[in-house]
Amino acid sequence: MPVVTTAMPCRFQLYRHHDDSGVSGTGVVAWGTVYPNGKVSLAWCGSRPSVNVYESLADVTAIHGHDGRTQVIMWDELPYAAADSSSPELHW
C-alpha cells in the first residue's frame, strides 16, 4: 500500500465570547476545517445550521471575528501557512 505524504486537514472551533446580534449565541458557534490548499469550511451550530466555504482562515476571522469577540481555537496543529498567525483572533 502506498504511503500518503500530503498534509491532512486541520480542525478548529469558532468560539464566540459575545454575540452583538443575538443570532449565533455564545460559546462554540461553528466547527471548521482548514484544508492543505488553505480553503476553510465552517459547519454552523444552532437552530439553522449550514456549511460555508471560505478562501482562507484569515477571511473567516475578518468576516466572523467581530473585533476579537470571536476566536478560532485550533484542535490540530497547522503544518502549513494557512493563516496570518499575528491575528489576535487566532489561537493555536
Secondary structure, DSSP 8 states (H G I E B T S, - for coil): -----S---EEEEEEES--SSSSS-SEEEEEEEE-TTS-EEEEE-SSS--EEEES-HHHHHHHH-GGGTEEEEESS---S--S-TT-TTEE-
